[in-house]
Amino acid sequence: MTRNNSKISCVWQRLQAVILAGGLSLGSPAMAQPENRPADNVAMNPQASSNMSGMGSMSTMMRPDAVPPTGVVGGMHPPEGVLMPMFSYMNMEMDGKRTGTQSLSTSDVLSQYPIAPLSMSMNMAMVGLMYGVTDEISVMAMLPYTRKTMKHQTRMGQTFKTKAQGFGDLKIIGGYDIYKSNRQVLELSLGLGLPTGSIDETDTTQAGPDQLLPYPMQLGSGTYDLLPGVTYTGQNADWSWGAQLAAMIRMGENDAGYTLGNVYSATVWGARRWND
């Protein structure tokens, strides 16, 4: 089995929809109150002003630029008692071969191995739920459904494709807002990836039916993965921006006797709102 480090030749394309209209209020007084209330009603009812505490964050989340880019886990926080469904879709196309940092041609690979990978595509739909435990603490769960295909070439010049599809690893992440001021938030997060995705996917290859597919074609890691991160987000009347440092740290070996590499990422983004 060879290890193929693919070069990404196409940027992530994303369609991310946060269904705020379908968010479920679980006893949240902020969601039960109308946004525009007479001033005398607030003055006569001291509890009314406290019931409006969640409306500012909800109006901020309703902005079209409130959602961070696909691939950024976190950066959003529903008000206390609000359960928010999430959905995102992404496509990635990869080609090229490397050993370490050195690029290899297809003929280079075929001089050592009978089969060389040519390209790979991945389509993933991510569904999840986020819940505001308090105004500072949130928890979220995400489960991907992935379809992967890889094109290969043999020494005889024949090409064939393999595919795998199914659910990947379930991720459960908690976030804590350690700083909030003037529409700026600094959040610390910590999560755990559960090995719910398959690591024994097979398909028909030139070697015969039911052949074990290589690491990149498997649906999960097979290990428990630690997911620490820190995220900063900010907004003003027209702009939003943010940055995140995150990691995926593999813990132990899986049942097949291997461990995928750790992943470290740094992301920055910005957006300008055109209208409401």
C-alpha positions in Angstrom: 0.0 0.0 0.0 1.5 3.4 -1.0 1.0 6.7 0.7 0.0 9.5 -1.7 0.2 13.1 -0.5 -2.1 14.9 -3.0 -1.7 18.5 -4.0 -5.0 20.4 -3.8 -5.6 22.0 -7.2 -9.0 23.3 -6.7 -10.1 25.5 -3.7 -13.0 24.5 -1.5 -16.3 25.4 -2.9 -19.0 25.7 -0.3 -22.7 26.1 0.1 -23.4 26.6 3.8 -26.9 27.2 5.2 -27.6 27.9 8.8 -31.3 27.4 9.3 -32.0 30.0 11.9 -35.6 30.1 11.1 -35.9 26.5 12.2 -33.9 27.0 15.4 -35.8 25.6 18.3 -36.2 27.6 21.5 -36.0 25.4 24.6 -37.5 27.7 27.2 -35.5 30.7 26.2 -37.3 33.9 27.3 -35.4 35.9 24.7 -36.9 33.9 21.8 -40.4 34.3 23.2 -40.4 38.1 23.3 -41.0 40.4 20.3 -38.0 42.5 19.3 -39.7 45.9 19.3 -41.4 46.7 22.5 -42.7 50.0 23.9 -40.2 51.8 26.2 -42.8 52.2 28.9 -43.3 48.4 28.9 -39.6 47.9 29.7 -39.7 50.6 32.3 -42.8 49.1 34.0 -41.5 45.6 33.9 -37.9 45.2 35.1 -37.9 41.6 34.0 -38.6 42.7 30.4 -35.2 44.2 29.9 -33.5 41.0 31.0 -35.7 39.0 28.6 -34.3 41.0 25.7 -30.7 40.0 26.5 -30.6 37.3 23.8 -32.1 39.4 21.0 -28.8 41.3 20.2 -26.9 38.0 19.6 -29.8 36.6 17.6 -29.9 39.7 15.4 -26.2 39.4 14.9 -26.5 35.7 13.9 -29.2 36.6 11.4 -26.8 38.6 9.3 -25.8 37.0 6.0 -22.1 37.3 6.9 -22.5 35.7 10.4 -21.4 32.3 9.3 -17.6 31.6 9.1 -16.3 29.9 6.0 -16.7 26.1 5.6 -13.9 24.3 7.3 -14.0 26.6 10.3 -15.5 24.8 13.3 -17.0 27.2 15.8 -17.2 30.9 15.5 -20.9 31.0 16.2 -22.8 30.8 19.5 -26.6 30.6 19.9 -28.2 32.3 22.9 -28.9 30.3 26.0 -31.6 27.6 25.5 -31.5 27.8 21.7 -31.0 24.6 19.6 -29.7 25.5 16.1 -29.5 23.0 13.2 -26.6 23.3 10.7 -25.9 22.1 7.2 -22.9 22.6 4.9 -21.8 21.0 1.6 -18.3 21.0 0.2 -16.4 19.6 -2.8 -12.7 19.1 -3.2 -10.7 18.1 -6.2 -7.1 16.8 -5.9 -4.4 15.6 -8.2 -0.6 15.2 -8.3 1.7 13.0 -6.3 4.5 13.6 -3.8 7.0 11.9 -1.7 7.7 14.3 1.2 7.9 17.7 -0.5 9.1 16.4 -3.9 6.6 16.1 -6.7 6.4 12.9 -8.7 5.2 12.1 -12.2 2.9 9.2 -12.9 5.8 7.4 -14.6 8.0 7.9 -11.5 5.4 6.1 -9.4 4.8 3.3 -12.0 8.6 2.6 -12.1 8.2 1.4 -8.5 4.6 0.3 -8.2 2.2 -1.4 -10.5 -0.6 1.2 -10.0 -0.4 5.0 -9.7 -3.3 7.3 -8.5 -4.2 10.1 -11.0 -6.8 12.2 -9.2 -9.3 12.2 -6.4 -12.6 13.9 -5.7 -14.5 14.3 -2.5 -18.1 15.5 -1.9 -19.2 15.9 1.7 -22.4 16.9 3.4 -22.1 17.9 7.0 -25.1 18.0 9.3 -25.0 19.2 12.9 -26.7 20.7 15.9 -25.5 23.5 18.1 -27.0 24.3 21.5 -26.5 27.3 23.8 -26.0 25.9 27.3 -25.5 29.5 28.6 -24.6 32.8 27.0 -21.0 31.8 27.2 -21.0 28.1 26.7 -22.2 26.1 23.7 -21.9 22.5 22.5 -22.2 21.1 19.0 -22.2 17.7 17.3 -21.4 17.2 13.6 -21.6 14.1 11.4 -20.3 14.1 7.8 -21.6 11.9 4.9 -18.8 11.6 2.3 -18.5 10.2 -1.2 -14.9 9.7 -2.5 -13.7 8.6 -5.9 -10.1 8.0 -7.1 -8.8 7.4 -10.6 -5.8 5.1 -11.2 -3.5 4.1 -14.0 -1.7 0.8 -14.4 1.7 0.1 -16.1 -0.2 -1.1 -19.1 -1.9 2.3 -19.5 -5.3 1.1 -18.3 -7.4 3.4 -16.1 -10.0 2.5 -13.5 -11.8 4.1 -10.6 -12.5 3.2 -7.0 -15.2 4.7 -4.8 -16.3 4.7 -1.1 -19.2 6.5 0.5 -20.8 6.6 3.9 -20.8 8.4 7.3 -17.5 9.6 8.7 -16.3 10.4 12.2 -18.7 12.1 14.7 -17.3 15.2 16.3 -18.6 16.6 19.6 -17.2 20.1 20.5 -17.7 22.4 23.4 -17.0 26.2 23.2 -16.5 28.8 25.9 -16.5 32.5 25.2 -13.7 33.9 27.4 -14.0 37.5 26.1 -16.9 39.5 24.6 -16.8 43.3 23.9 -18.2 45.5 21.1 -19.2 42.6 18.8 -15.9 40.9 19.3 -15.7 37.4 20.7 -12.7 35.2 21.7 -13.7 31.5 22.1 -11.8 28.5 23.3 -13.0 25.1 22.2 -12.2 21.5 22.9 -13.8 18.5 21.3 -13.5 14.8 20.6 -13.7 12.9 17.3 -15.3 9.5 17.7 -14.3 6.7 15.3 -17.7 6.1 13.7 -16.4 6.2 10.1 -15.3 3.0 8.4 -11.6 2.2 7.9 -12.2 -1.1 6.0 -13.8 0.1 2.8 -13.2 -2.2 -0.2 -13.8 -2.0 -3.9 -12.9 -3.8 -7.1 -9.4 -3.1 -8.5 -7.0 -4.6 -11.0 -6.0 -7.0 -8.2 -9.6 -8.4 -7.9 -12.8 -7.7 -6.1 -13.1 -6.6 -2.4 -9.7 -5.1 -2.2 -8.9 -2.9 0.8 -8.7 0.8 -0.3 -5.8 3.0 0.7 -5.8 5.5 3.6 -7.2 8.5 1.7 -10.2 6.5 0.5 -11.3 5.4 4.0 -14.2 7.3 5.6 -12.8 7.7 9.1 -9.6 7.8 11.1 -10.3 4.8 13.3 -8.9 6.6 16.3 -10.2 9.0 19.0 -9.1 12.5 18.0 -8.6 15.5 20.2 -9.9 18.7 18.8 -8.6 21.9 20.5 -9.0 25.4 19.0 -9.2 29.1 19.6 -11.4 31.4 17.5 -11.7 35.2 17.3 -14.6 36.9 15.5 -15.6 40.5 15.1 -18.3 42.6 13.4 -19.3 46.2 12.7 -22.1 47.7 10.7 -20.8 46.5 7.4 -17.9 44.1 7.9 -17.2 40.9 9.7 -13.8 39.1 10.2 -12.2 36.3 12.1 -9.2 34.1 12.7 -8.8 30.5 14.0 -6.1 28.2 15.2 -7.2 24.6 15.4 -5.7 21.1 15.6 -6.8 17.4 15.2 -4.5 15.3 17.4 -4.8 11.5 16.9 -4.7 9.4 20.1 -3.3 5.9 19.7 -3.5 3.4 16.8 -6.7 2.1 15.1 -7.7 -1.5 14.8 -5.8 -1.8 11.5 -2.5 -0.9 13.3 -1.9 2.6 11.9 -2.4 6.2 12.8 -3.2 9.1 10.5 -1.1 12.2 10.8 -2.0 15.1 13.1 -3.6 18.2 11.4 -2.8 21.8 12.4 -4.6 24.7 10.7 -4.6 28.5 10.7 -7.4 30.4 9.0 -8.3 34.1 8.6 -11.3 35.5 6.8 -13.3 38.6 6.2 -16.6 39.6 4.6 -18.5 42.7 3.7 -22.3 42.9 3.9 -23.9 44.4 0.8 -27.4 44.7 2.2 -29.7 43.1 4.8 
